[in-house]
Amino acid sequence: MSGVKKRFIAGAVCPACSQMDTIRMFEEDGVPHRECVNCGYADTLDARGNSVPKELTTRVNAPKPVAAKVQRGQTVQFFPNPRLKKDS
């Protein structure tokens, strides 16, 4: 077991699904977190109790796309570009 004590907050309303009494709070390394047991919403709180926004995904911090792999023995067919006509 992780040893993290999670406690429900009476009267708390989930910001995502608007259900009451489904939010539980816990701390990891002194940082407060909350999560909804109904919809799975989770966030981190700052020292004043405000939600800390997650970093927006940009082209700089986004995971790099994985190139499709061609399996050995697989046939790949290329078609000429019809816009590039050779003059005879």
PyMOL Python script that loads the backbone (N, CA, C, O; Angstrom):
from pymol import cmd

cmd.read_pdbstr("""\
ATOM      1  N   MET A   1       0.839  -1.181   0.000  1.00  0.00           N
ATOM      2  CA  MET A   1       0.000   0.000   0.000  1.00  0.00           C
ATOM      3  C   MET A   1       0.880   1.239   0.000  1.00  0.00           C
ATOM      4  O   MET A   1       1.969   1.219   0.573  1.00  0.00           O
ATOM      5  N   SER A   2       0.430   2.315  -0.631  1.00  0.00           N
ATOM      6  CA  SER A   2       1.246   3.505  -0.795  1.00  0.00           C
ATOM      7  C   SER A   2       1.390   4.312   0.487  1.00  0.00           C
ATOM      8  O   SER A   2       2.358   5.059   0.623  1.00  0.00           O
ATOM      9  N   GLY A   3       0.464   4.189   1.430  1.00  0.00           N
ATOM     10  CA  GLY A   3       0.556   4.918   2.682  1.00  0.00           C
ATOM     11  C   GLY A   3       0.004   6.327   2.600  1.00  0.00           C
ATOM     12  O   GLY A   3       0.033   7.048   3.598  1.00  0.00           O
ATOM     13  N   VAL A   4      -0.500   6.744   1.447  1.00  0.00           N
ATOM     14  CA  VAL A   4      -1.088   8.065   1.301  1.00  0.00           C
ATOM     15  C   VAL A   4      -2.511   8.007   1.839  1.00  0.00           C
ATOM     16  O   VAL A   4      -3.318   7.182   1.411  1.00  0.00           O
ATOM     17  N   LYS A   5      -2.809   8.904   2.792  1.00  0.00           N
ATOM     18  CA  LYS A   5      -4.134   8.936   3.397  1.00  0.00           C
ATOM     19  C   LYS A   5      -5.038   9.851   2.580  1.00  0.00           C
ATOM     20  O   LYS A   5      -4.776  11.049   2.472  1.00  0.00           O
ATOM     21  N   LYS A   6      -6.101   9.293   2.003  1.00  0.00           N
ATOM     22  CA  LYS A   6      -7.049  10.067   1.207  1.00  0.00           C
ATOM     23  C   LYS A   6      -8.314  10.252   2.028  1.00  0.00           C
ATOM     24  O   LYS A   6      -8.824   9.298   2.616  1.00  0.00           O
ATOM     25  N   ARG A   7      -8.832  11.501   2.069  1.00  0.00           N
ATOM     26  CA  ARG A   7     -10.026  11.779   2.853  1.00  0.00           C
ATOM     27  C   ARG A   7     -11.043  12.526   2.000  1.00  0.00           C
ATOM     28  O   ARG A   7     -10.690  13.404   1.213  1.00  0.00           O
ATOM     29  N   PHE A   8     -12.318  12.158   2.172  1.00  0.00           N
ATOM     30  CA  PHE A   8     -13.393  12.824   1.454  1.00  0.00           C
ATOM     31  C   PHE A   8     -13.663  14.178   2.082  1.00  0.00           C
ATOM     32  O   PHE A   8     -13.546  14.334   3.298  1.00  0.00           O
ATOM     33  N   ILE A   9     -14.023  15.161   1.264  1.00  0.00           N
ATOM     34  CA  ILE A   9     -14.338  16.506   1.725  1.00  0.00           C
ATOM     35  C   ILE A   9     -15.847  16.676   1.641  1.00  0.00           C
ATOM     36  O   ILE A   9     -16.415  16.692   0.549  1.00  0.00           O
ATOM     37  N   ALA A  10     -16.501  16.804   2.802  1.00  0.00           N
ATOM     38  CA  ALA A  10     -17.960  16.917   2.868  1.00  0.00           C
ATOM     39  C   ALA A  10     -18.429  18.201   2.192  1.00  0.00           C
ATOM     40  O   ALA A  10     -17.914  19.283   2.471  1.00  0.00           O
ATOM     41  N   GLY A  11     -19.392  18.074   1.317  1.00  0.00           N
ATOM     42  CA  GLY A  11     -19.987  19.223   0.642  1.00  0.00           C
ATOM     43  C   GLY A  11     -19.218  19.721  -0.562  1.00  0.00           C
ATOM     44  O   GLY A  11     -19.676  20.642  -1.239  1.00  0.00           O
ATOM     45  N   ALA A  12     -18.062  19.143  -0.853  1.00  0.00           N
ATOM     46  CA  ALA A  12     -17.274  19.588  -2.011  1.00  0.00           C
ATOM     47  C   ALA A  12     -17.933  19.122  -3.298  1.00  0.00           C
ATOM     48  O   ALA A  12     -18.432  18.000  -3.376  1.00  0.00           O
ATOM     49  N   VAL A  13     -17.935  19.981  -4.302  1.00  0.00           N
ATOM     50  CA  VAL A  13     -18.546  19.685  -5.596  1.00  0.00           C
ATOM     51  C   VAL A  13     -17.441  19.552  -6.635  1.00  0.00           C
ATOM     52  O   VAL A  13     -16.552  20.400  -6.718  1.00  0.00           O
ATOM     53  N   CYS A  14     -17.500  18.494  -7.422  1.00  0.00           N
ATOM     54  CA  CYS A  14     -16.500  18.262  -8.468  1.00  0.00           C
ATOM     55  C   CYS A  14     -16.646  19.327  -9.556  1.00  0.00           C
ATOM     56  O   CYS A  14     -17.755  19.546 -10.044  1.00  0.00           O
ATOM     57  N   PRO A  15     -15.545  20.001  -9.951  1.00  0.00           N
ATOM     58  CA  PRO A  15     -15.632  21.008 -11.011  1.00  0.00           C
ATOM     59  C   PRO A  15     -15.914  20.419 -12.386  1.00  0.00           C
ATOM     60  O   PRO A  15     -16.315  21.151 -13.291  1.00  0.00           O
ATOM     61  N   ALA A  16     -15.717  19.132 -12.564  1.00  0.00           N
ATOM     62  CA  ALA A  16     -15.929  18.513 -13.877  1.00  0.00           C
ATOM     63  C   ALA A  16     -17.340  17.946 -14.022  1.00  0.00           C
ATOM     64  O   ALA A  16     -18.028  18.252 -14.996  1.00  0.00           O
ATOM     65  N   CYS A  17     -17.782  17.117 -13.059  1.00  0.00           N
ATOM     66  CA  CYS A  17     -19.085  16.446 -13.204  1.00  0.00           C
ATOM     67  C   CYS A  17     -20.173  17.028 -12.301  1.00  0.00           C
ATOM     68  O   CYS A  17     -21.321  16.589 -12.367  1.00  0.00           O
ATOM     69  N   SER A  18     -19.835  17.998 -11.469  1.00  0.00           N
ATOM     70  CA  SER A  18     -20.777  18.697 -10.579  1.00  0.00           C
ATOM     71  C   SER A  18     -21.444  17.800  -9.538  1.00  0.00           C
ATOM     72  O   SER A  18     -22.483  18.172  -8.993  1.00  0.00           O
ATOM     73  N   GLN A  19     -20.879  16.643  -9.251  1.00  0.00           N
ATOM     74  CA  GLN A  19     -21.425  15.765  -8.213  1.00  0.00           C
ATOM     75  C   GLN A  19     -20.884  16.198  -6.853  1.00  0.00           C
ATOM     76  O   GLN A  19     -19.708  16.536  -6.717  1.00  0.00           O
ATOM     77  N   MET A  20     -21.759  16.181  -5.853  1.00  0.00           N
ATOM     78  CA  MET A  20     -21.354  16.560  -4.506  1.00  0.00           C
ATOM     79  C   MET A  20     -20.864  15.337  -3.738  1.00  0.00           C
ATOM     80  O   MET A  20     -21.333  14.221  -3.960  1.00  0.00           O
ATOM     81  N   ASP A  21     -19.923  15.559  -2.840  1.00  0.00           N
ATOM     82  CA  ASP A  21     -19.368  14.534  -1.947  1.00  0.00           C
ATOM     83  C   ASP A  21     -18.630  13.412  -2.690  1.00  0.00           C
ATOM     84  O   ASP A  21     -18.643  12.265  -2.244  1.00  0.00           O
ATOM     85  N   THR A  22     -17.998  13.731  -3.800  1.00  0.00           N
ATOM     86  CA  THR A  22     -17.206  12.723  -4.512  1.00  0.00           C
ATOM     87  C   THR A  22     -15.734  13.104  -4.566  1.00  0.00           C
ATOM     88  O   THR A  22     -14.925  12.374  -5.138  1.00  0.00           O
ATOM     89  N   ILE A  23     -15.375  14.257  -3.965  1.00  0.00           N
ATOM     90  CA  ILE A  23     -13.998  14.743  -3.987  1.00  0.00           C
ATOM     91  C   ILE A  23     -13.246  14.236  -2.768  1.00  0.00           C
ATOM     92  O   ILE A  23     -13.729  14.333  -1.640  1.00  0.00           O
ATOM     93  N   ARG A  24     -12.061  13.695  -3.009  1.00  0.00           N
ATOM     94  CA  ARG A  24     -11.201  13.326  -1.889  1.00  0.00           C
ATOM     95  C   ARG A  24      -9.849  14.008  -2.061  1.00  0.00           C
ATOM     96  O   ARG A  24      -9.354  14.181  -3.175  1.00  0.00           O
ATOM     97  N   MET A  25      -9.266  14.390  -0.927  1.00  0.00           N
ATOM     98  CA  MET A  25      -8.003  15.123  -0.884  1.00  0.00           C
ATOM     99  C   MET A  25      -6.906  14.224  -0.337  1.00  0.00           C
ATOM    100  O   MET A  25      -7.157  13.328   0.470  1.00  0.00           O
ATOM    101  N   PHE A  26      -5.678  14.481  -0.794  1.00  0.00           N
ATOM    102  CA  PHE A  26      -4.518  13.781  -0.258  1.00  0.00           C
ATOM    103  C   PHE A  26      -3.273  14.604  -0.558  1.00  0.00           C
ATOM    104  O   PHE A  26      -3.300  15.494  -1.407  1.00  0.00           O
ATOM    105  N   GLU A  27      -2.187  14.305   0.138  1.00  0.00           N
ATOM    106  CA  GLU A  27      -0.921  15.003  -0.076  1.00  0.00           C
ATOM    107  C   GLU A  27       0.158  14.017  -0.489  1.00  0.00           C
ATOM    108  O   GLU A  27       0.254  12.914   0.049  1.00  0.00           O
ATOM    109  N   GLU A  28       0.973  14.436  -1.461  1.00  0.00           N
ATOM    110  CA  GLU A  28       2.148  13.681  -1.876  1.00  0.00           C
ATOM    111  C   GLU A  28       3.325  14.632  -1.834  1.00  0.00           C
ATOM    112  O   GLU A  28       3.323  15.648  -2.530  1.00  0.00           O
ATOM    113  N   ASP A  29       4.317  14.326  -1.041  1.00  0.00           N
ATOM    114  CA  ASP A  29       5.503  15.163  -0.870  1.00  0.00           C
ATOM    115  C   ASP A  29       5.132  16.589  -0.462  1.00  0.00           C
ATOM    116  O   ASP A  29       5.764  17.549  -0.902  1.00  0.00           O
ATOM    117  N   GLY A  30       4.112  16.722   0.375  1.00  0.00           N
ATOM    118  CA  GLY A  30       3.697  18.031   0.870  1.00  0.00           C
ATOM    119  C   GLY A  30       2.872  18.846  -0.106  1.00  0.00           C
ATOM    120  O   GLY A  30       2.537  19.993   0.188  1.00  0.00           O
ATOM    121  N   VAL A  31       2.534  18.282  -1.267  1.00  0.00           N
ATOM    122  CA  VAL A  31       1.746  18.985  -2.275  1.00  0.00           C
ATOM    123  C   VAL A  31       0.313  18.441  -2.237  1.00  0.00           C
ATOM    124  O   VAL A  31       0.107  17.242  -2.422  1.00  0.00           O
ATOM    125  N   PRO A  32      -0.690  19.320  -1.996  1.00  0.00           N
ATOM    126  CA  PRO A  32      -2.072  18.843  -1.924  1.00  0.00           C
ATOM    127  C   PRO A  32      -2.647  18.516  -3.310  1.00  0.00           C
ATOM    128  O   PRO A  32      -2.425  19.241  -4.279  1.00  0.00           O
ATOM    129  N   HIS A  33      -3.380  17.422  -3.373  1.00  0.00           N
ATOM    130  CA  HIS A  33      -4.054  16.987  -4.600  1.00  0.00           C
ATOM    131  C   HIS A  33      -5.512  16.693  -4.270  1.00  0.00           C
ATOM    132  O   HIS A  33      -5.856  16.420  -3.120  1.00  0.00           O
ATOM    133  N   ARG A  34      -6.364  16.750  -5.290  1.00  0.00           N
ATOM    134  CA  ARG A  34      -7.753  16.330  -5.114  1.00  0.00           C
ATOM    135  C   ARG A  34      -8.152  15.502  -6.333  1.00  0.00           C
ATOM    136  O   ARG A  34      -7.630  15.681  -7.433  1.00  0.00           O
ATOM    137  N   GLU A  35      -9.098  14.590  -6.098  1.00  0.00           N
ATOM    138  CA  GLU A  35      -9.581  13.756  -7.194  1.00  0.00           C
ATOM    139  C   GLU A  35     -11.038  13.420  -6.968  1.00  0.00           C
ATOM    140  O   GLU A  35     -11.506  13.368  -5.830  1.00  0.00           O
ATOM    141  N   CYS A  36     -11.757  13.192  -8.060  1.00  0.00           N
ATOM    142  CA  CYS A  36     -13.167  12.821  -8.003  1.00  0.00           C
ATOM    143  C   CYS A  36     -13.276  11.317  -8.227  1.00  0.00           C
ATOM    144  O   CYS A  36     -12.736  10.785  -9.197  1.00  0.00           O
ATOM    145  N   VAL A  37     -13.980  10.636  -7.321  1.00  0.00           N
ATOM    146  CA  VAL A  37     -14.138   9.193  -7.467  1.00  0.00           C
ATOM    147  C   VAL A  37     -15.237   8.854  -8.468  1.00  0.00           C
ATOM    148  O   VAL A  37     -15.363   7.702  -8.883  1.00  0.00           O
ATOM    149  N   ASN A  38     -16.037   9.851  -8.861  1.00  0.00           N
ATOM    150  CA  ASN A  38     -17.127   9.615  -9.808  1.00  0.00           C
ATOM    151  C   ASN A  38     -16.646   9.676 -11.263  1.00  0.00           C
ATOM    152  O   ASN A  38     -16.913   8.762 -12.044  1.00  0.00           O
ATOM    153  N   CYS A  39     -15.930  10.760 -11.629  1.00  0.00           N
ATOM    154  CA  CYS A  39     -15.554  10.948 -13.042  1.00  0.00           C
ATOM    155  C   CYS A  39     -14.055  10.832 -13.295  1.00  0.00           C
ATOM    156  O   CYS A  39     -13.636  10.793 -14.452  1.00  0.00           O
ATOM    157  N   GLY A  40     -13.232  10.776 -12.239  1.00  0.00           N
ATOM    158  CA  GLY A  40     -11.799  10.647 -12.431  1.00  0.00           C
ATOM    159  C   GLY A  40     -11.049  11.958 -12.530  1.00  0.00           C
ATOM    160  O   GLY A  40      -9.830  11.957 -12.707  1.00  0.00           O
ATOM    161  N   TYR A  41     -11.747  13.079 -12.418  1.00  0.00           N
ATOM    162  CA  TYR A  41     -11.092  14.392 -12.456  1.00  0.00           C
ATOM    163  C   TYR A  41     -10.035  14.461 -11.359  1.00  0.00           C
ATOM    164  O   TYR A  41     -10.265  13.992 -10.245  1.00  0.00           O
ATOM    165  N   ALA A  42      -8.881  15.043 -11.668  1.00  0.00           N
ATOM    166  CA  ALA A  42      -7.821  15.196 -10.678  1.00  0.00           C
ATOM    167  C   ALA A  42      -7.034  16.459 -10.984  1.00  0.00           C
ATOM    168  O   ALA A  42      -6.835  16.816 -12.146  1.00  0.00           O
ATOM    169  N   ASP A  43      -6.589  17.131  -9.929  1.00  0.00           N
ATOM    170  CA  ASP A  43      -5.724  18.287 -10.099  1.00  0.00           C
ATOM    171  C   ASP A  43      -4.872  18.494  -8.859  1.00  0.00           C
ATOM    172  O   ASP A  43      -5.024  17.801  -7.852  1.00  0.00           O
ATOM    173  N   THR A  44      -3.972  19.462  -8.956  1.00  0.00           N
ATOM    174  CA  THR A  44      -3.060  19.812  -7.871  1.00  0.00           C
ATOM    175  C   THR A  44      -3.448  21.190  -7.373  1.00  0.00           C
ATOM    176  O   THR A  44      -3.891  22.032  -8.154  1.00  0.00           O
ATOM    177  N   LEU A  45      -3.285  21.426  -6.085  1.00  0.00           N
ATOM    178  CA  LEU A  45      -3.642  22.708  -5.490  1.00  0.00           C
ATOM    179  C   LEU A  45      -2.391  23.448  -5.053  1.00  0.00           C
ATOM    180  O   LEU A  45      -1.395  22.833  -4.674  1.00  0.00           O
ATOM    181  N   ASP A  46      -2.449  24.796  -5.109  1.00  0.00           N
ATOM    182  CA  ASP A  46      -1.326  25.594  -4.628  1.00  0.00           C
ATOM    183  C   ASP A  46      -1.503  25.875  -3.138  1.00  0.00           C
ATOM    184  O   ASP A  46      -2.421  25.344  -2.512  1.00  0.00           O
ATOM    185  N   ALA A  47      -0.636  26.701  -2.569  1.00  0.00           N
ATOM    186  CA  ALA A  47      -0.658  26.984  -1.131  1.00  0.00           C
ATOM    187  C   ALA A  47      -1.946  27.666  -0.692  1.00  0.00           C
ATOM    188  O   ALA A  47      -2.358  27.512   0.458  1.00  0.00           O
ATOM    189  N   ARG A  48      -2.593  28.416  -1.580  1.00  0.00           N
ATOM    190  CA  ARG A  48      -3.842  29.106  -1.243  1.00  0.00           C
ATOM    191  C   ARG A  48      -5.071  28.238  -1.494  1.00  0.00           C
ATOM    192  O   ARG A  48      -6.191  28.663  -1.211  1.00  0.00           O
ATOM    193  N   GLY A  49      -4.882  27.039  -2.015  1.00  0.00           N
ATOM    194  CA  GLY A  49      -6.001  26.140  -2.282  1.00  0.00           C
ATOM    195  C   GLY A  49      -6.600  26.280  -3.660  1.00  0.00           C
ATOM    196  O   GLY A  49      -7.646  25.698  -3.948  1.00  0.00           O
ATOM    197  N   ASN A  50      -5.944  27.051  -4.522  1.00  0.00           N
ATOM    198  CA  ASN A  50      -6.425  27.218  -5.895  1.00  0.00           C
ATOM    199  C   ASN A  50      -5.864  26.119  -6.782  1.00  0.00           C
ATOM    200  O   ASN A  50      -4.765  25.617  -6.548  1.00  0.00           O
ATOM    201  N   SER A  51      -6.620  25.753  -7.792  1.00  0.00           N
ATOM    202  CA  SER A  51      -6.192  24.729  -8.735  1.00  0.00           C
ATOM    203  C   SER A  51      -5.012  25.236  -9.550  1.00  0.00           C
ATOM    204  O   SER A  51      -5.033  26.362 -10.046  1.00  0.00           O
ATOM    205  N   VAL A  52      -3.984  24.407  -9.689  1.00  0.00           N
ATOM    206  CA  VAL A  52      -2.816  24.749 -10.498  1.00  0.00           C
ATOM    207  C   VAL A  52      -3.083  24.249 -11.909  1.00  0.00           C
ATOM    208  O   VAL A  52      -3.253  23.048 -12.119  1.00  0.00           O
ATOM    209  N   PRO A  53      -3.123  25.169 -12.890  1.00  0.00           N
ATOM    210  CA  PRO A  53      -3.418  24.715 -14.258  1.00  0.00           C
ATOM    211  C   PRO A  53      -2.294  23.861 -14.811  1.00  0.00           C
ATOM    212  O   PRO A  53      -1.116  24.097 -14.539  1.00  0.00           O
ATOM    213  N   LYS A  54      -2.683  22.863 -15.594  1.00  0.00           N
ATOM    214  CA  LYS A  54      -1.701  22.012 -16.255  1.00  0.00           C
ATOM    215  C   LYS A  54      -1.121  22.765 -17.433  1.00  0.00           C
ATOM    216  O   LYS A  54      -1.778  23.627 -18.017  1.00  0.00           O
ATOM    217  N   GLU A  55       0.114  22.436 -17.780  1.00  0.00           N
ATOM    218  CA  GLU A  55       0.764  23.086 -18.900  1.00  0.00           C
ATOM    219  C   GLU A  55       0.048  22.699 -20.192  1.00  0.00           C
ATOM    220  O   GLU A  55      -0.239  21.527 -20.431  1.00  0.00           O
ATOM    221  N   LEU A  56      -0.235  23.708 -21.021  1.00  0.00           N
ATOM    222  CA  LEU A  56      -0.879  23.453 -22.301  1.00  0.00           C
ATOM    223  C   LEU A  56       0.084  22.739 -23.231  1.00  0.00           C
ATOM    224  O   LEU A  56       1.286  23.006 -23.213  1.00  0.00           O
ATOM    225  N   THR A  57      -0.434  21.842 -24.035  1.00  0.00           N
ATOM    226  CA  THR A  57       0.397  21.124 -24.992  1.00  0.00           C
ATOM    227  C   THR A  57       0.710  22.038 -26.167  1.00  0.00           C
ATOM    228  O   THR A  57      -0.187  22.599 -26.796  1.00  0.00           O
ATOM    229  N   THR A  58       1.987  22.173 -26.448  1.00  0.00           N
ATOM    230  CA  THR A  58       2.438  22.971 -27.586  1.00  0.00           C
ATOM    231  C   THR A  58       3.367  22.114 -28.435  1.00  0.00           C
ATOM    232  O   THR A  58       3.646  20.965 -28.093  1.00  0.00           O
ATOM    233  N   ARG A  59       3.840  22.669 -29.533  1.00  0.00           N
ATOM    234  CA  ARG A  59       4.746  21.898 -30.382  1.00  0.00           C
ATOM    235  C   ARG A  59       6.089  21.670 -29.699  1.00  0.00           C
ATOM    236  O   ARG A  59       6.843  20.781 -30.094  1.00  0.00           O
ATOM    237  N   VAL A  60       6.388  22.460 -28.684  1.00  0.00           N
ATOM    238  CA  VAL A  60       7.659  22.330 -27.987  1.00  0.00           C
ATOM    239  C   VAL A  60       7.617  21.205 -26.950  1.00  0.00           C
ATOM    240  O   VAL A  60       8.579  20.449 -26.820  1.00  0.00           O
ATOM    241  N   ASN A  61       6.503  21.087 -26.206  1.00  0.00           N
ATOM    242  CA  ASN A  61       6.444  20.091 -25.135  1.00  0.00           C
ATOM    243  C   ASN A  61       5.601  18.864 -25.480  1.00  0.00           C
ATOM    244  O   ASN A  61       5.436  17.974 -24.645  1.00  0.00           O
ATOM    245  N   ALA A  62       5.070  18.808 -26.689  1.00  0.00           N
ATOM    246  CA  ALA A  62       4.258  17.660 -27.102  1.00  0.00           C
ATOM    247  C   ALA A  62       5.153  16.455 -27.382  1.00  0.00           C
ATOM    248  O   ALA A  62       6.285  16.614 -27.839  1.00  0.00           O
ATOM    249  N   PRO A  63       4.648  15.254 -27.109  1.00  0.00           N
ATOM    250  CA  PRO A  63       5.439  14.071 -27.434  1.00  0.00           C
ATOM    251  C   PRO A  63       5.617  13.947 -28.948  1.00  0.00           C
ATOM    252  O   PRO A  63       4.712  14.266 -29.719  1.00  0.00           O
ATOM    253  N   LYS A  64       6.775  13.487 -29.351  1.00  0.00           N
ATOM    254  CA  LYS A  64       7.069  13.353 -30.769  1.00  0.00           C
ATOM    255  C   LYS A  64       6.275  12.192 -31.356  1.00  0.00           C
ATOM    256  O   LYS A  64       6.186  11.131 -30.738  1.00  0.00           O
ATOM    257  N   PRO A  65       5.692  12.380 -32.554  1.00  0.00           N
ATOM    258  CA  PRO A  65       4.942  11.292 -33.168  1.00  0.00           C
ATOM    259  C   PRO A  65       5.874  10.151 -33.575  1.00  0.00           C
ATOM    260  O   PRO A  65       7.014  10.370 -33.984  1.00  0.00           O
ATOM    261  N   VAL A  66       5.368   8.957 -33.454  1.00  0.00           N
ATOM    262  CA  VAL A  66       6.149   7.777 -33.807  1.00  0.00           C
ATOM    263  C   VAL A  66       5.902   7.457 -35.275  1.00  0.00           C
ATOM    264  O   VAL A  66       4.759   7.335 -35.714  1.00  0.00           O
ATOM    265  N   ALA A  67       6.988   7.323 -36.025  1.00  0.00           N
ATOM    266  CA  ALA A  67       6.874   7.022 -37.453  1.00  0.00           C
ATOM    267  C   ALA A  67       6.381   5.584 -37.633  1.00  0.00           C
ATOM    268  O   ALA A  67       6.722   4.688 -36.860  1.00  0.00           O
ATOM    269  N   ALA A  68       5.585   5.395 -38.653  1.00  0.00           N
ATOM    270  CA  ALA A  68       5.074   4.058 -38.944  1.00  0.00           C
ATOM    271  C   ALA A  68       6.225   3.179 -39.425  1.00  0.00           C
ATOM    272  O   ALA A  68       7.057   3.606 -40.224  1.00  0.00           O
ATOM    273  N   LYS A  69       6.257   1.976 -38.938  1.00  0.00           N
ATOM    274  CA  LYS A  69       7.319   1.053 -39.324  1.00  0.00           C
ATOM    275  C   LYS A  69       6.839   0.162 -40.461  1.00  0.00           C
ATOM    276  O   LYS A  69       5.701  -0.308 -40.467  1.00  0.00           O
ATOM    277  N   VAL A  70       7.723  -0.056 -41.416  1.00  0.00           N
ATOM    278  CA  VAL A  70       7.431  -0.977 -42.505  1.00  0.00           C
ATOM    279  C   VAL A  70       8.048  -2.309 -42.123  1.00  0.00           C
ATOM    280  O   VAL A  70       9.253  -2.412 -41.890  1.00  0.00           O
ATOM    281  N   GLN A  71       7.215  -3.309 -42.064  1.00  0.00           N
ATOM    282  CA  GLN A  71       7.712  -4.627 -41.676  1.00  0.00           C
ATOM    283  C   GLN A  71       8.514  -5.230 -42.824  1.00  0.00           C
ATOM    284  O   GLN A  71       8.266  -4.966 -44.000  1.00  0.00           O
ATOM    285  N   ARG A  72       9.464  -6.035 -42.439  1.00  0.00           N
ATOM    286  CA  ARG A  72      10.311  -6.682 -43.428  1.00  0.00           C
ATOM    287  C   ARG A  72       9.455  -7.581 -44.322  1.00  0.00           C
ATOM    288  O   ARG A  72       8.651  -8.376 -43.834  1.00  0.00           O
ATOM    289  N   GLY A  73       9.638  -7.447 -45.601  1.00  0.00           N
ATOM    290  CA  GLY A  73       8.892  -8.254 -46.551  1.00  0.00           C
ATOM    291  C   GLY A  73       7.580  -7.605 -46.976  1.00  0.00           C
ATOM    292  O   GLY A  73       6.865  -8.136 -47.826  1.00  0.00           O
ATOM    293  N   GLN A  74       7.264  -6.453 -46.380  1.00  0.00           N
ATOM    294  CA  GLN A  74       6.023  -5.778 -46.731  1.00  0.00           C
ATOM    295  C   GLN A  74       6.244  -4.963 -48.006  1.00  0.00           C
ATOM    296  O   GLN A  74       7.261  -4.283 -48.138  1.00  0.00           O
ATOM    297  N   THR A  75       5.308  -5.029 -48.933  1.00  0.00           N
ATOM    298  CA  THR A  75       5.420  -4.312 -50.192  1.00  0.00           C
ATOM    299  C   THR A  75       4.907  -2.894 -50.018  1.00  0.00           C
ATOM    300  O   THR A  75       3.822  -2.675 -49.478  1.00  0.00           O
ATOM    301  N   VAL A  76       5.691  -1.938 -50.479  1.00  0.00           N
ATOM    302  CA  VAL A  76       5.297  -0.539 -50.444  1.00  0.00           C
ATOM    303  C   VAL A  76       5.265  -0.058 -51.878  1.00  0.00           C
ATOM    304  O   VAL A  76       6.240  -0.219 -52.612  1.00  0.00           O
ATOM    305  N   GLN A  77       4.142   0.534 -52.289  1.00  0.00           N
ATOM    306  CA  GLN A  77       3.985   0.969 -53.666  1.00  0.00           C
ATOM    307  C   GLN A  77       3.939   2.486 -53.698  1.00  0.00           C
ATOM    308  O   GLN A  77       3.201   3.106 -52.932  1.00  0.00           O
ATOM    309  N   PHE A  78       4.724   3.083 -54.581  1.00  0.00           N
ATOM    310  CA  PHE A  78       4.753   4.527 -54.745  1.00  0.00           C
ATOM    311  C   PHE A  78       4.079   4.880 -56.063  1.00  0.00           C
ATOM    312  O   PHE A  78       4.255   4.186 -57.065  1.00  0.00           O
ATOM    313  N   PHE A  79       3.313   5.956 -56.057  1.00  0.00           N
ATOM    314  CA  PHE A  79       2.626   6.410 -57.250  1.00  0.00           C
ATOM    315  C   PHE A  79       3.221   7.739 -57.681  1.00  0.00           C
ATOM    316  O   PHE A  79       3.520   8.574 -56.827  1.00  0.00           O
ATOM    317  N   PRO A  80       3.405   7.966 -58.992  1.00  0.00           N
ATOM    318  CA  PRO A  80       3.953   9.240 -59.454  1.00  0.00           C
ATOM    319  C   PRO A  80       2.958  10.371 -59.190  1.00  0.00           C
ATOM    320  O   PRO A  80       1.744  10.168 -59.202  1.00  0.00           O
ATOM    321  N   ASN A  81       3.495  11.551 -58.956  1.00  0.00           N
ATOM    322  CA  ASN A  81       2.671  12.710 -58.710  1.00  0.00           C
ATOM    323  C   ASN A  81       2.112  13.192 -60.057  1.00  0.00           C
ATOM    324  O   ASN A  81       2.889  13.524 -60.952  1.00  0.00           O
ATOM    325  N   PRO A  82       0.776  13.236 -60.220  1.00  0.00           N
ATOM    326  CA  PRO A  82       0.216  13.633 -61.520  1.00  0.00           C
ATOM    327  C   PRO A  82       0.469  15.104 -61.835  1.00  0.00           C
ATOM    328  O   PRO A  82       0.362  15.500 -62.996  1.00  0.00           O
ATOM    329  N   ARG A  83       0.791  15.898 -60.874  1.00  0.00           N
ATOM    330  CA  ARG A  83       1.047  17.320 -61.121  1.00  0.00           C
ATOM    331  C   ARG A  83       2.417  17.524 -61.773  1.00  0.00           C
ATOM    332  O   ARG A  83       2.648  18.545 -62.420  1.00  0.00           O
ATOM    333  N   LEU A  84       3.298  16.586 -61.612  1.00  0.00           N
ATOM    334  CA  LEU A  84       4.634  16.712 -62.172  1.00  0.00           C
ATOM    335  C   LEU A  84       4.708  15.934 -63.483  1.00  0.00           C
ATOM    336  O   LEU A  84       5.170  14.793 -63.507  1.00  0.00           O
ATOM    337  N   LYS A  85       4.258  16.543 -64.556  1.00  0.00           N
ATOM    338  CA  LYS A  85       4.278  15.894 -65.862  1.00  0.00           C
ATOM    339  C   LYS A  85       5.576  16.241 -66.566  1.00  0.00           C
ATOM    340  O   LYS A  85       6.004  17.394 -66.608  1.00  0.00           O
ATOM    341  N   LYS A  86       6.183  15.208 -67.112  1.00  0.00           N
ATOM    342  CA  LYS A  86       7.423  15.434 -67.869  1.00  0.00           C
ATOM    343  C   LYS A  86       7.066  15.853 -69.285  1.00  0.00           C
ATOM    344  O   LYS A  86       6.188  15.274 -69.923  1.00  0.00           O
ATOM    345  N   ASP A  87       7.766  16.870 -69.758  1.00  0.00           N
ATOM    346  CA  ASP A  87       7.560  17.299 -71.152  1.00  0.00           C
ATOM    347  C   ASP A  87       8.428  16.437 -72.052  1.00  0.00           C
ATOM    348  O   ASP A  87       9.634  16.324 -71.829  1.00  0.00           O
ATOM    349  N   SER A  88       7.827  15.828 -73.067  1.00  0.00           N
ATOM    350  CA  SER A  88       8.573  14.951 -73.969  1.00  0.00           C
ATOM    351  C   SER A  88       9.107  15.709 -75.131  1.00  0.00           C
ATOM    352  O   SER A  88       9.764  15.130 -75.997  1.00  0.00           O
TER     353      SER A  88
END
""", "prot")
cmd.dss("prot")
cmd.show_as("cartoon", "prot")
cmd.util.cbc("prot")
cmd.orient("prot")
